[in-house]
Every structure is written in C-alpha cells, then in structure tokens.
C-alpha cells in the first residue's frame, strides 16, 4: 500500500489486555477463527464485538518511515504490562502470552526446555495483524490429506497423522515499501546465422548454418514501486516452509493490531530486528531490480549488465500473521508441517523410508530392462 505517513508515531502506550469473562460461565474468552469473534472455549458462548471495537478495526493501517525508526529505535515500543515471555532452549523461539496462559512445551519444536525470558529493551509493537481465518478442524483435515500424499514417508508416520500436536501461532513479519529509480547498461546480443562448409565422415563437402552474435551497447531506466515486501522475523518456523505457504494477503486484509485478536493464541516475538530485516529487504529488492532491468535489455541474449539504483520513501510495518504448526520428532530429527492460517496453504518436512525408495528404484530399473529386452527382439 502506498505510504500514508512519513513519520514514526510517538512511543505507544502499553496495550493493556482487557479481561473478557464469558457472561455465562466466567471463563476467559478467546478469538475464534471460525466465528471471527470472541468465543468461550468451554461453553461456546459467542460475544459480539462492541461498536467501539468495530470502529477501531475500521481505522487505517499506516506505513511507518524506515529511516526515522532506525534513527529513533526507542519509539513505538511496548507490548504492555500484562504479558509473559518464555524462550525455548532448543530452537530459541521466544513466545509471548498476553492472556495469562503458561506453556509446558515449545509450540514450535515441542521441546519441554522452556525458560522465562526477560529483555531489557522492549520489542516494537505490532502495528497490524492478519487474524486466523482457517479453523483447527479445517486444517487438521488438510494436514491428514498432506500426510496421505507422502508416498515415500514411513507407514508409521502416515498412520499416526500427528495432528494432535497442532498449534496455532502468530508469527512476526516485517513488510517494506519503497520507490526505486534505476538505470542500467548492458551489451545486447542479436543472433544471426552464417553458412559454412565442412566435410562429413565420408569426406564429402557439406554446408551448415552456424549461429553468431552481434553485440550492441544498450541502456535504459526503470521506475518501480515495491509494495509490502515480506521479511520474516521468526526463528521458530523454518523459513523454507514459510516461503512455500506465502503469500499472506497483507496489502488487502490486514487489521489494526488489538490484543483481542491474540487471546488464546501463542505470539512469537521477533528476533530478526528492524535493522537486520531492512538490510535483507534491500538485498531482496536489489535482486528483483536486477531481474527487472535484465528483462528490459533488447535482443536475444545479453552480457555485462550493470545496474545503479536509488531507493526513496522506504516505509515498514511490523505485523503478525497466522500459522498452524505441527512439530514432531522422528528418530533423532525434528520436522515441521505448517499451514497458512488465512489461506490454508500447507508445506511440510518429512522423513523418508529408504526401503520404499529402494524397492521403487528396483521396480523402475526392472521395467526399463523389460522394455529394452522387448525392443531388442
């Protein structure tokens, strides 16, 4: 989204988590992905949002000026006093609980080795959030189907399905916007063909077409707007899996952050901070600009592409995105299966049955041998 402001806001007031007792049984209400509202996890009572809450959700999700934030790192921080942080000693993920819950195991790797975590400097407050839309029942069925399609997984793994370890978590992400002005120079190559003579194996003179390249100097300019380029701030979920379940619809469906959205859910605190994320974002944009400029080079081929670019109006948002996660150990290795909590897209890791792979390869070799034997008759 185009930036709506160019200054970072003053330090945020602590986002106190209001108590939302169930009007029927008194238990704490939680955010329901199915109902898209607060619901009691015990008696099922649904509590509609107040007019004040709906008005807050209708407010604008603003972009923040990147350079101003890097110059003033203390601005816009503070999750509020009513929170508890724990860190896993195995995968190093930091989980934030804003509703008084406690954890017995790490939601990301399943390890029981979790300890209280205290940080001298508060984290930047999330500006916006993409609420859970896919329910646990929906994602369990999709994960079972995913396990069933893993032909080379051990049978024991398929039968177990392991969806009983399913956990929902909000992961930290950074989004970046920027305008780029770039200029490029390159050698553009144009193919042409010449006829040459040669002697074949019998000593006869033959002719053939040989491709040549004519090189010409070329140059051009590029203007481009990067909108909501994503950089994950998580260490709890394997990045290669996250990239497979992206995109998250951050340009259209983000909501302003409110603690009510995370009631009953685990929130991971970012460990890739704004400075590191901004550096990575610039490298990603450089690579994309290189590709965009390469596509502008005329001709049939190219060489010596040189690009100079300047970024302006760089802005960012710190957001939370929903992910369903299964973490399990098979043998001595920890694996993850993740699902986009908004779109339902699934990606996962799995162990392999080398017995199945061996007999499959043996079957393929046998079929090839039979085909070759049949063709030789």
N, C-alpha and C positions, 0 to 999 in steps of 0.2 A: 504494500500500500504506500502511496506517496507520503512523505513525512508531513505530519500535521503540526509539528513544533520543532524548534531548533535549539531548545534549551532543556537541560535536565531539570526535573522538578526539585523543590526543596526536600530535605530529608523527610521520608514518610513517617507518619505517626504509627505506633505499633498497631498492627491489625489484630485486635483482640478477638478471640473466638467466642462468640456468644453461645451460651448454653441453650440448647434446643431440646427440652424434655418432651417426650411423647405425651400428648394430652390424655391418652388412655392408660398407659402403664408406667409412664415416668422415665423410661429408658432414653438414652441419647439418640436423637435422630441422625441418620446418615444419608448421603447423597445416593439416589437410586439412578443407575444408568438406564434402566428400563422405563421408569416413570418420568425421568428428567425433573425430579423434585426431591425434597426431603421426605424420607420414609423411615418408619420404625423397623429395625431389623428383626424385632421379636414378635410384635403383634400385627405388623403390616400396615399400621395407620399411616395414611398419606396426609402430609401437611402442605397445603398450597403456599406459594411464595406471597409475601406481602407486596402491596403496591410500591413501597419504598425499595424493596429488593429488586423488583422488576424494573423500576426506574434506574437503579444503579446498573443493571445488566444492559440497559439501553444506551449507556454512556459510551463515549468513543474510546477505542484502544489507540493510544498515542505512541508514535515513534519518539525515541529519545536521542539526543545529539551524542554521537560517539565520542568526539574529542572532548566535549565538556565533561562527560562521565569519566574519561581517563584522567583528566586534569583534577577532578574532584572526586576521588574514589570513595569518600565517606557519604556522599549524597545518595538518597533513595534506598537506604538500607534499613533492615529491621523487620523480622517476621512477627514480632510481638512477643509478649512475655509468656503466654500460655502455649509453650511448645516443649518438646523433648527430643533430643538428638541422640542417636546411637550410631556407632561405626562398626562395621564388620571387619574383623581381623583377618579374614580370608581374602575377600575381594575388594576391601577398602571402601565400599559404598557407605555413604552417610545417609541415614533415613531420618526424616523429620516427622514427628507426630504432633498434630495441633489440637487433638481432642482428648488428651489424657491417656491414650492407649499405650500399651507396652508391647514389646516384641520378644518372643522366645527364640526365634531363628531369623536369619537374614532372608528377606524376601527375594533377594537376587541370586544367591547361590545355595541357600538352605543351611548354611553353617550356623551352629549354635554359639560360635565365638563372637559375641557382640558385646561391646562395652559402651558406657556412656561417653558422649563426645561433647567437648566444650571448645568453642572457637572464640578467640579474643576479638576478632573483627567479625561483625555480623555480615551475613550474606545479603546481596542485593535482593530486594523484594520482587517477586514475580509481578509483572505488570498485567499479564493476561493468562488465560487458561483455556484449553480445549477440553471441555467436560467429557467424561465417559459417555458413549452412546451405545456401544455393544455390551450386552449384559453377560454375566458369567455363564448362564445357560447356553447362550448363543455361541460363545467362544469355546466352551467345552466340546460341543458337537463338532465344531470346525477343527479343533485340535485332534479329536479322535479320528476324523477323516484324514488328517495330515499323517498321523501315525500309520493308518491303514495303507497309505500310498507309499510308505517307505519299504520298497521291496527287499532291499539288502540289509535292513535292520534285523537284529536278532529277534526270534519269535517271542521270547520272554518280554522284550520291550514292547512289542506291538500289543500283546495281550494285556499288559498292565495299563497301558494308555496314560497313566501317571497324571491325569488331570486333577487328581485330588490335591495336588500341590499347587494348584492355580492361585496366583495372587495378582491383584490389581495395584498398579503404582503410577503415580505421576512423575514423569522424568523431566529434568531440567534441559531446556534448549535455549539457544540464542538465535535470533533472527536478525539479519542485516539487510539494509537497503543502501544503495549507492548509485550515483550517476557516474559514468565513465566517459571520458573523451580520449580516444586512442588514435594514433597514426601508425601506419605500417609501411614497410618497404620489403620487397622480395624480388627474386628472379622468377618470372613466369615462363614456363616451358610450353612450347607448342609442338606437337608431333607432326612430322612429315615423313614421307617414305621415298627411298631411292631404290633403283633396280641395280642389282649386282649379279655378276656371273660367278659360277663356281662349277667344279667338276664333281659328279656323283661317284659312287663306289665303282662304277663300271668305266670311269674315265670319260664319260660324256659331259659336254658343256650344258649347264642348266642356268636358269635365271630365277631370282627370288627377290621379294620385297623386304627391305631392311628398314626398320624404324629409326629415325633420327630425331633429335630435339633441337629446336631453335629457341635460344634464351633471350628474353627481353626484360628490361627493367620495368617494375610496376610499383605503384604506391597508392595509398588511399587513406581514408579516415573512417572512424567508427564512433557512433554515439549509441550508448546502451544504458538501460536502467535495470539494475538488479533489485528484485522485489522479494523480500522475505527469504533470503538465502539462509539455509539451516546449518547450524553447527551444534552438535550435541554437547551437553555439559556433563553427561553421566559417565561414571566408571563402572556402574553396576550391571549394565547390559552391554553385551558385545557389539561394537559399532558395526561390524559387517552385517549383523542381523537387523540393526536399526535401519541401515540404508536400504535393506530389502523390503521393509514394511512402510517406508516413506512413499509418497508424501503425506504429511499432515496438512489439512486444509487451513493453514494459518492466515491466508490472505482473505478468507471469507467468513470463517466460522468461529474465530476467537471471541472469547467473552472477557470483560474486565475481571481481574482476579478478585475473588472474595473467599474467605475461609470456609464458607458453607459448601463450596464445591468439593473440598478435600476432606470433609467429615467422613470418617470410616475408611479412608484410603491412606496408603503409605505415600509419602512425598520424598523423593531423593533430593538432597541438597547438592548443588553443582560443585564439582571440584576442578573443572576447567573454567577458570575465571574469565572475566570480560576481556582482559588484555590478551591472554592466550587465544581466546576464541576469535578476537578481531584479527590477530595475525594469521590464523588459519583461514579465516574468511577471505583475507586479501590474497593469499596464495591460491585459494579456490577460484576467486574472480580472475586472477592473472591467467590461470589455465583456461578458463572459459573465454576470456578476451582473445587469447592466442588462437583458439579454435574458431571464433567468430571472424577474426581477421584473416585466418587461413582460408575460410570459405569465400572471402571476397577476392582472393587472388585469381586473376583470369587465367585462361589457358588450360592445358591438360595435366600439367604437373608443376611443381614449384620447389624452390630451394632457398636457403639463406633468408628465411622470414625473420624480420626484426620488428618488434612492437614496442612502442612507447605509450604509456597510458597514465592518466591522471584521474584520481577519484575525488568526487566532490559530494557534499551533502550526505556523508555517511551517518546512518542512524541505526539504532538497535532496539530490540525488545528482549526482555527475559521472560520466557513463557514456560508453562508446564503442559506436557502432552500426555495423553493416557495410553498406557501399555498394559496388556495382560501378559503375565510371565509364568512359565514353568521352568524351574531349575531342578535338575536331578543329577545324581551320580551313578554312573555305570562303570563297574570296575574301579579304576582309580581316577577317572576323568569326569569332570563336571561339564554338563551340557545345558543349553538353554533353548527353549522354544518361546517365541514372543509373538504377540498379536497386537496389531494396531487397535486401540480401544475405541476408535472412532469409525474406522472403515472396515475392520475385521481382517485385514490382510495378515497372513501368517508367514513366518520364516523360522527355521529351526536348525539345530545341530543334532546329530545322531551318531551312535556307534555303528560299526559295520560288522556283519557276520562274514568272516573270511571264508568260512565253509561254504556259504551260499555263493560268494563271489567265485570261489574255486570251481564249484560244480557248474555254475553258469558259463564260465570261460571254457570249461571242458566240453560242455554241450555245444557251444558255438564252434569250437575247433572241430568237433565231430561232424557237425552239419556241413561245414566248409569242405572237410575231407570227402564226405559222401558226394557233394556236388561236383568236386573236381574229379572224383573217380568215375562218376556217371558221365561227365562230359568227355572223358578220355576214351570211352568205349567206341 
